[in-house]
């Protein structure tokens, strides 16, 4: 029976549980929170909403990771008590090691807005890069599409793009990669991309945005055919970098991160990417 653990029963965790329950793709969802009453209360609310919403996913609450059955995936949300530290610093091993142990042979997804540090820490502790990713880049890409659409007076669904780097503050939008209805945006409006990136760096994704991105990444990870999504992923020679976690388009499917997609970069974008990747490298 497929089982997904969600660490944190705050707004992001509860929204993610609802998104996943509605898909019917996972049989069992567990909300895990030190506040057991909150975890069980949110779980019961979602469980009782099932008949009216058309899903029959089992939703339960727990206080500790140790209380969960074997997991297909574990998602860490913004309400999970992830220790805050200086930018770029890895979270303490005492926080990360239980996550790695709980996920076992499954998949660990960082759904927080805290950057790539948790993914880097998990890989450093021995979790294969195929079993861990961060979904913040997908939320950032969606926000950037919305900002570009507003500037161009268009619909966000008609904007396509990919992002690299360390979003949302240090986001690289590769030259020529953003398009509106197939037409390069840099030709339609030379300043639109710059304005959108400046506005993007001033925003922090909200709980619904983070939950939606996490749900889309999980559905891609456990899809039967590969799908490409922008995620935080460990590099192992791609883009000439190793032991670094950055936002890149990655191929997801069959329960794993199957590989990183390398896209051509012009000299300016390549220099910016290399600088961010080197800053994001983690020690052995």
Residue frames as qw, qx, qy, qz and C-alpha x, y, z in Angstrom:
[[0.000, 0.889, 0.458, 0.000, 0.00, 0.00, 0.00],
 [0.409, 0.482, -0.034, 0.775, 1.50, 3.36, -1.04],
 [0.455, -0.771, -0.360, 0.261, 2.11, 5.62, 1.95],
 [0.346, 0.608, -0.056, 0.712, 3.23, 9.25, 1.99],
 [0.486, -0.583, -0.415, 0.502, 4.45, 10.98, 5.15],
 [0.159, 0.780, 0.114, 0.594, 4.12, 14.76, 5.46],
 [0.536, -0.284, -0.439, 0.663, 6.26, 16.30, 8.17],
 [0.003, -0.121, -0.120, 0.985, 4.43, 19.37, 9.45],
 [0.060, 0.578, 0.812, 0.055, 0.67, 19.78, 9.85],
 [0.003, -0.499, -0.112, 0.859, 0.64, 23.51, 9.21],
 [0.545, 0.623, 0.113, -0.550, -1.00, 25.20, 6.24],
 [0.334, 0.554, -0.668, -0.368, 1.48, 23.83, 3.71],
 [0.088, -0.137, 0.984, -0.071, 1.29, 20.29, 5.06],
 [0.447, 0.387, 0.674, -0.443, -2.50, 20.25, 5.25],
 [0.516, 0.651, -0.115, -0.545, -2.87, 21.76, 1.77],
 [0.209, 0.452, -0.828, -0.259, -0.44, 19.22, 0.35],
 [0.264, 0.065, 0.938, -0.214, -2.34, 16.37, 1.99],
 [0.536, 0.545, 0.395, -0.510, -5.55, 17.61, 0.40],
 [0.416, 0.642, -0.441, -0.470, -3.93, 17.96, -3.03],
 [0.090, 0.308, -0.941, -0.107, -2.57, 14.42, -2.85],
 [0.384, 0.211, 0.816, -0.377, -5.77, 12.92, -1.45],
 [0.555, 0.580, 0.143, -0.580, -7.78, 14.40, -4.30],
 [0.330, 0.524, -0.671, -0.409, -5.59, 12.69, -6.91],
 [0.943, -0.052, 0.134, -0.301, -6.38, 9.22, -5.58],
 [0.639, 0.555, -0.524, 0.088, -2.82, 8.16, -6.44],
 [0.200, 0.330, -0.783, 0.487, -1.78, 7.33, -2.89],
 [0.566, -0.412, -0.696, -0.161, -3.68, 5.04, -0.55],
 [0.601, -0.656, -0.368, 0.269, -2.45, 6.42, 2.77],
 [0.238, 0.690, -0.150, 0.668, -1.27, 9.87, 3.94],
 [0.627, -0.521, -0.431, 0.385, 0.21, 10.67, 7.34],
 [0.028, 0.862, -0.088, 0.499, 0.48, 14.17, 8.80],
 [0.750, -0.230, -0.400, 0.474, 3.31, 14.21, 11.35],
 [0.003, -0.752, 0.091, -0.653, 3.62, 17.04, 13.85],
 [0.264, 0.096, -0.720, 0.634, 4.93, 17.43, 17.43],
 [0.432, 0.032, 0.325, -0.840, 1.47, 18.85, 18.17],
 [0.086, 0.112, 0.981, 0.135, -0.36, 15.54, 17.94],
 [0.275, 0.588, 0.603, -0.463, -3.75, 17.19, 18.42],
 [0.301, 0.666, -0.197, -0.654, -3.21, 19.41, 15.41],
 [0.075, 0.291, -0.863, -0.407, -1.96, 16.52, 13.27],
 [0.121, 0.284, 0.949, -0.059, -4.94, 14.31, 14.14],
 [0.271, 0.645, 0.402, -0.591, -7.41, 17.19, 13.83],
 [0.281, 0.574, -0.410, -0.650, -6.23, 18.13, 10.32],
 [0.038, 0.123, -0.956, -0.264, -6.16, 14.47, 9.32],
 [0.211, 0.419, 0.836, -0.285, -9.71, 13.88, 10.58],
 [0.316, 0.659, 0.103, -0.675, -10.97, 16.97, 8.75],
 [0.253, 0.459, -0.653, -0.546, -9.46, 15.73, 5.48],
 [0.049, 0.040, 0.997, 0.035, -10.70, 12.19, 6.05],
 [0.261, 0.531, 0.691, -0.415, -14.27, 13.32, 6.69],
 [0.305, 0.637, -0.134, -0.695, -14.15, 15.61, 3.62],
 [0.180, -0.217, 0.867, 0.410, -13.36, 12.64, 1.38],
 [0.321, 0.446, 0.836, 0.016, -16.89, 11.44, 0.61],
 [0.243, 0.851, 0.286, -0.366, -18.00, 14.94, -0.34],
 [0.059, 0.770, -0.428, -0.469, -14.90, 15.64, -2.42],
 [0.873, 0.407, -0.148, -0.223, -14.90, 12.28, -4.15],
 [0.425, 0.514, -0.719, 0.197, -11.79, 10.68, -2.67],
 [0.881, -0.420, -0.133, -0.171, -11.31, 7.78, -0.25],
 [0.520, 0.464, -0.534, 0.479, -7.64, 8.26, 0.66],
 [0.704, -0.564, -0.381, 0.201, -6.83, 7.32, 4.26],
 [0.188, 0.699, -0.247, 0.644, -5.47, 10.31, 6.19],
 [0.751, -0.508, -0.375, 0.196, -3.98, 9.88, 9.66],
 [0.039, -0.897, 0.262, -0.354, -2.06, 11.95, 12.20],
 [0.874, -0.172, -0.293, 0.347, 1.07, 11.05, 14.15],
 [0.351, -0.925, 0.093, 0.110, 3.45, 12.73, 16.55],
 [0.378, -0.637, 0.597, 0.308, 6.72, 11.10, 15.49],
 [0.513, 0.505, -0.581, -0.381, 8.29, 9.69, 12.34],
 [0.015, -0.240, 0.961, -0.138, 8.92, 6.48, 14.26],
 [0.510, 0.225, 0.639, -0.530, 5.16, 5.94, 14.45],
 [0.595, 0.509, -0.201, -0.589, 4.76, 5.65, 10.67],
 [0.912, 0.131, 0.384, 0.056, 4.60, 2.52, 8.51],
 [0.556, -0.104, 0.474, 0.675, 7.15, 2.08, 5.68],
 [0.237, 0.771, 0.115, -0.580, 7.00, 5.14, 3.42],
 [0.684, 0.517, 0.364, 0.363, 6.99, 5.58, -0.31],
 [0.330, 0.555, -0.023, 0.764, 7.95, 9.22, 0.23],
 [0.391, -0.640, -0.422, 0.510, 8.49, 11.71, 3.03],
 [0.226, 0.716, 0.200, 0.629, 7.79, 15.41, 2.45],
 [0.402, -0.375, -0.379, 0.744, 9.22, 18.11, 4.72],
 [0.079, 0.819, 0.417, 0.386, 7.06, 21.25, 4.86],
 [0.157, 0.609, -0.191, 0.754, 7.64, 24.77, 6.13],
 [0.581, -0.611, 0.122, -0.524, 5.97, 23.96, 9.47],
 [0.923, -0.040, -0.376, 0.068, 8.20, 20.98, 10.23],
 [0.611, -0.769, 0.136, 0.129, 10.61, 22.74, 12.59],
 [0.788, 0.379, -0.026, 0.484, 13.52, 22.88, 10.13],
 [0.494, -0.639, -0.099, 0.581, 16.23, 24.75, 12.05],
 [0.361, 0.919, 0.052, 0.150, 17.01, 28.17, 10.61],
 [0.693, -0.409, 0.148, 0.576, 20.68, 29.02, 10.19],
 [0.028, -0.664, 0.280, 0.693, 22.90, 31.32, 8.18],
 [0.726, 0.580, -0.073, -0.362, 22.34, 31.31, 4.38],
 [0.593, 0.548, -0.589, -0.044, 24.02, 28.33, 2.75],
 [0.182, -0.401, 0.824, -0.356, 24.64, 26.50, 6.03],
 [0.506, -0.100, -0.819, -0.251, 23.47, 22.88, 6.19],
 [0.682, -0.533, 0.006, -0.500, 20.86, 21.97, 8.81],
 [0.322, -0.543, 0.739, -0.236, 22.23, 19.98, 11.74],
 [0.345, 0.160, -0.909, -0.173, 22.81, 16.27, 11.29],
 [0.128, 0.140, 0.841, -0.506, 20.56, 15.60, 14.29],
 [0.526, 0.420, 0.216, -0.707, 17.60, 16.94, 12.27],
 [0.545, 0.472, -0.484, -0.495, 18.45, 15.34, 8.92],
 [0.074, 0.259, -0.963, 0.007, 19.52, 11.84, 9.96],
 [0.408, 0.234, 0.776, -0.421, 16.03, 10.80, 11.23],
 [0.591, 0.567, -0.010, -0.575, 14.56, 11.95, 7.92],
 [0.370, 0.491, -0.743, -0.264, 17.00, 9.82, 5.96],
 [0.117, -0.082, 0.965, -0.222, 16.28, 6.85, 8.21],
 [0.506, 0.361, 0.541, -0.567, 12.51, 7.31, 7.90],
 [0.586, 0.568, -0.215, -0.537, 12.52, 7.51, 4.11],
 [0.770, -0.120, 0.622, 0.079, 14.56, 4.32, 3.72],
 [0.419, 0.054, 0.695, 0.582, 14.46, 3.27, 0.08],
 [0.245, 0.799, 0.550, -0.018, 11.73, 5.80, -0.67],
 [0.364, 0.553, 0.169, 0.731, 11.90, 9.43, -1.77],
 [0.318, -0.582, -0.364, 0.654, 12.64, 12.52, 0.35],
 [0.234, 0.664, 0.365, 0.609, 11.13, 15.79, -0.86],
 [0.250, -0.334, -0.310, 0.854, 11.94, 19.20, 0.60],
 [0.074, 0.711, 0.578, 0.394, 8.83, 21.37, 0.17],
 [0.326, -0.735, -0.261, 0.534, 10.08, 24.29, 2.28],
 [0.343, 0.919, 0.065, 0.184, 11.03, 27.79, 1.12],
 [0.536, -0.776, 0.257, 0.211, 14.45, 27.49, 2.76],
 [0.253, 0.752, -0.561, -0.237, 16.54, 26.73, -0.33],
 [0.812, 0.297, -0.491, -0.107, 18.65, 23.70, -1.16],
 [0.097, -0.595, 0.704, -0.376, 20.39, 23.06, 2.18],
 [0.766, -0.155, 0.500, -0.373, 18.22, 20.13, 3.28],
 [0.905, 0.413, -0.060, -0.083, 18.74, 18.30, -0.01],
 [0.405, 0.680, -0.550, 0.267, 22.49, 18.86, 0.25],
 [0.373, -0.492, 0.658, -0.431, 22.56, 17.64, 3.85],
 [0.903, 0.033, 0.311, -0.293, 20.66, 14.46, 2.98],
 [0.811, 0.526, -0.244, 0.078, 23.02, 13.64, 0.12],
 [0.115, 0.686, -0.616, 0.369, 26.01, 14.32, 2.36],
 [0.576, -0.336, 0.621, -0.412, 24.64, 11.79, 4.86],
 [0.237, -0.170, 0.937, 0.191, 24.52, 9.14, 2.17],
 [0.588, 0.510, 0.533, -0.332, 21.05, 9.37, 0.64],
 [0.473, 0.142, 0.597, 0.632, 21.49, 8.80, -3.12],
 [0.107, 0.264, -0.086, -0.955, 20.67, 11.85, -5.18],
 [0.273, -0.177, -0.766, -0.554, 18.08, 9.75, -7.02],
 [0.364, -0.505, -0.775, 0.106, 16.05, 9.67, -3.80],
 [0.237, -0.658, -0.364, 0.615, 15.92, 13.36, -2.88],
 [0.248, 0.452, 0.343, 0.785, 14.89, 16.68, -4.39],
 [0.028, -0.436, -0.410, 0.801, 13.47, 20.07, -3.47],
 [0.269, 0.619, 0.691, 0.257, 10.30, 21.44, -5.03],
 [0.093, -0.747, -0.166, 0.637, 10.84, 25.18, -4.37],
 [0.140, -0.256, 0.513, 0.807, 12.15, 25.79, -7.94],
 [0.032, 0.426, 0.812, 0.397, 8.83, 24.62, -9.39],
 [0.123, -0.809, -0.500, 0.284, 6.96, 27.07, -7.15],
 [0.211, -0.603, 0.162, 0.752, 9.40, 29.80, -8.19],
 [0.158, 0.033, 0.702, 0.694, 8.97, 29.01, -11.89],
 [0.012, -0.657, -0.740, -0.143, 5.19, 29.25, -11.51],
 [0.175, -0.812, -0.247, 0.499, 5.52, 32.63, -9.80],
 [0.222, -0.401, 0.411, 0.788, 7.85, 33.88, -12.54],
 [0.125, 0.334, 0.784, 0.508, 5.39, 32.79, -15.23],
 [0.083, -0.802, -0.579, 0.121, 2.67, 34.77, -13.45],
 [0.229, -0.723, 0.016, 0.652, 4.85, 37.89, -13.20],
 [0.203, -0.146, 0.605, 0.756, 5.81, 37.73, -16.85],
 [0.060, 0.534, 0.785, 0.308, 2.19, 37.22, -17.86],
 [0.124, -0.834, -0.391, 0.369, 1.13, 40.28, -15.85],
 [0.222, -0.565, 0.268, 0.748, 3.81, 42.39, -17.51],
 [0.071, -0.059, 0.729, 0.678, 2.86, 41.17, -20.98],
 [0.561, 0.176, 0.178, -0.789, -0.90, 41.30, -20.32],
 [0.584, 0.172, -0.718, -0.338, -1.23, 37.63, -21.13],
 [0.887, -0.353, -0.021, -0.298, -2.29, 34.39, -19.46],
 [0.363, -0.641, 0.675, -0.040, 0.28, 32.60, -17.32],
 [0.846, 0.075, 0.528, -0.032, -0.65, 29.28, -18.95],
 [0.699, 0.708, 0.054, 0.087, 0.73, 30.65, -22.24],
 [0.022, 0.859, -0.500, 0.109, 4.15, 31.38, -20.74],
 [0.980, -0.048, -0.116, 0.156, 6.81, 28.66, -20.84],
 [0.100, 0.838, -0.466, 0.266, 10.25, 28.84, -19.20],
 [0.877, -0.181, -0.362, 0.260, 12.88, 27.02, -17.22],
 [0.203, -0.913, 0.249, -0.250, 14.99, 28.28, -14.34],
 [0.792, 0.124, -0.437, 0.408, 18.38, 27.50, -12.83],
 [0.152, 0.563, -0.365, 0.726, 20.41, 28.58, -9.82],
 [0.242, -0.206, -0.757, 0.571, 19.30, 29.29, -6.27],
 [0.247, -0.519, -0.369, -0.730, 15.73, 30.63, -6.50],
 [0.338, 0.829, 0.431, 0.112, 13.93, 32.71, -5.66],
 [0.188, -0.896, 0.097, 0.391, 16.59, 35.36, -4.93],
 [0.127, -0.567, 0.650, 0.490, 19.34, 34.08, -7.25],
 [0.740, 0.389, 0.535, -0.122, 17.27, 32.83, -10.16],
 [0.113, -0.363, 0.606, 0.699, 18.80, 32.38, -13.59],
 [0.687, 0.549, 0.361, -0.310, 16.40, 32.57, -16.52],
 [0.564, -0.127, 0.566, 0.587, 18.52, 31.24, -19.39],
 [0.182, 0.482, -0.234, -0.824, 18.59, 33.53, -22.36],
 [0.411, 0.177, -0.628, -0.637, 15.98, 32.62, -24.93],
 [0.116, -0.106, -0.981, 0.114, 14.28, 30.02, -22.73],
 [0.221, 0.456, 0.590, -0.629, 11.17, 32.07, -21.83],
 [0.016, -0.140, -0.652, -0.745, 8.43, 32.23, -24.43],
 [0.424, 0.331, 0.426, -0.727, 4.89, 33.49, -24.80],
 [0.776, 0.482, 0.243, -0.327, 2.87, 31.31, -27.15],
 [0.874, 0.213, 0.259, 0.351, 6.13, 30.08, -28.65],
 [0.370, 0.816, -0.042, 0.443, 7.57, 33.56, -29.26],
 [0.606, -0.048, -0.411, 0.679, 10.75, 34.47, -27.27],
 [0.252, -0.880, -0.375, 0.148, 9.80, 36.98, -24.58],
 [0.451, -0.501, 0.127, 0.728, 13.13, 38.79, -24.83],
 [0.209, 0.175, 0.533, 0.801, 12.10, 39.79, -28.37],
 [0.148, -0.722, -0.615, -0.279, 8.55, 40.75, -27.42],
 [0.299, -0.926, -0.017, -0.229, 9.63, 42.93, -24.50],
 [0.597, 0.439, -0.487, 0.462, 13.38, 43.30, -23.79],
 [0.077, -0.449, 0.514, -0.727, 12.77, 44.55, -20.22],
 [0.785, -0.328, -0.175, -0.496, 10.00, 42.15, -19.16],
 [0.859, -0.060, -0.465, 0.206, 12.33, 39.40, -17.96],
 [0.348, 0.259, -0.445, 0.783, 14.48, 41.80, -15.91],
 [0.401, -0.383, 0.132, -0.822, 11.46, 43.37, -14.24],
 [0.871, -0.248, -0.283, -0.315, 9.94, 39.99, -13.44],
 [0.757, 0.048, -0.504, 0.412, 13.17, 38.65, -11.93],
 [0.089, 0.331, -0.377, 0.860, 13.54, 41.75, -9.75],
 [0.623, -0.335, 0.031, -0.707, 9.99, 41.34, -8.44],
 [0.882, -0.078, -0.459, -0.067, 10.51, 37.61, -7.97],
 [0.539, 0.184, -0.567, 0.596, 13.43, 38.19, -5.61],
 [0.189, -0.303, 0.324, -0.876, 11.21, 40.27, -3.34],
 [0.781, -0.199, -0.107, -0.582, 8.66, 37.50, -2.81],
 [0.173, -0.250, 0.930, -0.206, 8.57, 34.37, -0.68],
 [0.448, -0.150, -0.746, -0.470, 6.29, 31.58, -1.96],
 [0.553, -0.303, 0.312, -0.711, 3.23, 31.06, 0.20],
 [0.497, -0.145, 0.820, -0.241, 1.89, 27.80, 1.64],
 [0.776, 0.445, 0.335, -0.296, -0.52, 27.06, -1.20],
 [0.508, 0.754, -0.391, -0.144, 2.17, 27.66, -3.81],
 [0.089, -0.528, 0.837, -0.111, 4.64, 25.44, -1.95],
 [0.627, 0.043, 0.720, -0.295, 2.07, 22.68, -1.49],
 [0.748, 0.587, 0.096, -0.294, 0.99, 22.76, -5.13],
 [0.363, 0.714, -0.595, -0.071, 4.59, 22.54, -6.34],
 [0.295, -0.359, 0.863, -0.199, 5.31, 19.66, -3.96],
 [0.744, 0.250, 0.527, -0.326, 2.25, 17.76, -5.16],
 [0.680, 0.681, -0.159, -0.219, 3.26, 18.21, -8.82],
 [0.149, 0.638, -0.755, 0.036, 6.78, 16.99, -8.12],
 [0.488, -0.160, 0.814, -0.270, 5.54, 13.93, -6.20],
 [0.785, 0.429, 0.318, -0.313, 3.10, 13.02, -8.97],
 [0.539, 0.720, -0.421, -0.122, 5.96, 13.29, -11.47],
 [0.136, -0.526, 0.826, -0.150, 8.29, 11.20, -9.30],
 [0.476, 0.025, 0.851, -0.221, 5.73, 8.41, -9.06],
 [0.662, 0.522, -0.061, -0.535, 4.53, 8.67, -12.63],
 [0.883, 0.072, 0.450, 0.113, 4.94, 5.75, -15.01],
 [0.655, 0.570, 0.156, 0.471, 6.51, 7.89, -17.73],
 [0.504, -0.211, -0.145, 0.825, 9.33, 10.40, -17.16],
 [0.057, 0.933, 0.306, 0.181, 8.42, 14.05, -16.68],
 [0.515, 0.216, -0.176, 0.811, 10.79, 17.01, -16.53],
 [0.315, -0.898, -0.292, -0.096, 10.38, 19.51, -13.67],
 [0.260, 0.653, -0.385, 0.598, 12.65, 22.21, -12.22],
 [0.792, -0.580, -0.191, -0.017, 13.83, 21.01, -8.80],
 [0.195, -0.791, 0.569, -0.107, 16.73, 21.29, -6.42],
 [0.996, 0.077, -0.044, 0.018, 18.93, 18.32, -7.29],
 [0.573, -0.611, 0.430, 0.337, 22.45, 17.14, -6.65],
 [0.581, 0.728, -0.317, -0.178, 24.87, 17.47, -9.55],
 [0.799, -0.310, 0.481, 0.187, 27.21, 14.61, -10.39],
 [0.491, -0.086, 0.564, 0.658, 29.18, 15.93, -13.34],
 [0.275, 0.748, 0.542, 0.267, 26.32, 17.71, -15.11],
 [0.074, 0.979, 0.045, 0.184, 27.17, 21.29, -16.07],
 [0.547, 0.498, -0.446, 0.504, 30.74, 20.44, -15.05],
 [0.306, -0.564, 0.414, -0.646, 29.82, 20.47, -11.34],
 [0.646, -0.149, -0.745, 0.068, 29.89, 17.88, -8.56],
 [0.419, -0.376, -0.631, 0.535, 28.76, 17.83, -4.92],
 [0.079, 0.074, 0.064, -0.992, 26.54, 20.84, -5.46],
 [0.138, 0.552, 0.818, -0.082, 22.76, 21.25, -5.16],
 [0.082, 0.253, -0.120, -0.957, 21.10, 23.81, -7.40],
 [0.616, 0.488, 0.389, -0.481, 17.87, 24.33, -9.31],
 [0.023, 0.303, -0.761, -0.573, 17.94, 22.45, -12.60],
 [0.798, 0.126, -0.158, -0.568, 15.42, 20.73, -14.85],
 [0.219, -0.308, 0.921, -0.096, 15.40, 17.07, -13.85],
 [0.598, -0.002, -0.646, -0.475, 13.80, 13.94, -15.27],
 [0.395, -0.196, 0.687, -0.577, 11.50, 12.34, -12.69],
 [0.791, 0.068, -0.304, -0.527, 9.59, 9.07, -12.77],
 [0.836, -0.011, -0.548, 0.005, 9.21, 5.51, -11.50],
 [0.730, -0.646, -0.197, 0.105, 9.88, 6.63, -7.93],
 [0.693, -0.296, 0.091, 0.651, 13.21, 8.31, -8.62],
 [0.160, 0.886, -0.197, -0.387, 15.04, 11.36, -9.88],
 [0.919, 0.242, 0.259, 0.171, 16.32, 9.71, -13.01],
 [0.640, 0.093, 0.172, 0.743, 18.74, 12.39, -14.17],
 [0.057, -0.720, -0.090, 0.686, 19.52, 16.06, -14.63],
 [0.589, 0.675, 0.373, 0.241, 18.71, 17.68, -17.97],
 [0.407, -0.408, 0.159, 0.801, 21.54, 19.86, -19.28],
 [0.408, 0.844, 0.347, 0.018, 20.49, 22.83, -21.38],
 [0.586, 0.336, 0.052, 0.735, 22.85, 25.00, -23.46],
 [0.272, -0.862, -0.235, 0.356, 23.87, 28.23, -21.72],
 [0.437, 0.812, -0.066, 0.380, 25.37, 31.35, -23.22],
 [0.554, 0.249, -0.463, 0.646, 28.67, 32.58, -21.63],
 [0.207, -0.452, 0.265, -0.826, 26.97, 35.05, -19.28],
 [0.828, -0.320, -0.051, -0.459, 24.43, 32.54, -17.95],
 [0.887, 0.060, -0.409, 0.207, 27.13, 29.86, -17.69],
 [0.315, 0.365, -0.474, 0.737, 29.37, 32.10, -15.59],
 [0.470, -0.405, 0.209, -0.756, 26.47, 32.98, -13.28],
 [0.928, -0.167, -0.212, -0.259, 25.47, 29.32, -12.96],
 [0.743, 0.191, -0.492, 0.412, 29.03, 28.19, -12.18],
 [0.028, 0.427, -0.426, 0.797, 29.35, 30.84, -9.49],
 [0.682, -0.335, 0.128, -0.638, 26.11, 29.78, -7.79],
 [0.944, -0.009, -0.322, -0.063, 26.95, 26.08, -8.08],
 [0.559, 0.296, -0.535, 0.560, 30.36, 26.59, -6.52],
 [0.234, -0.404, 0.374, -0.801, 28.83, 28.56, -3.66],
 [0.820, -0.197, 0.050, -0.534, 26.32, 25.77, -3.14],
 [0.679, 0.250, -0.684, 0.090, 28.91, 23.00, -3.03],
 [0.723, -0.605, 0.141, -0.303, 28.95, 20.97, 0.17],
 [0.034, -0.625, 0.774, -0.094, 31.87, 19.27, 1.93],
 [0.649, 0.051, -0.751, -0.109, 32.39, 15.54, 2.10]]
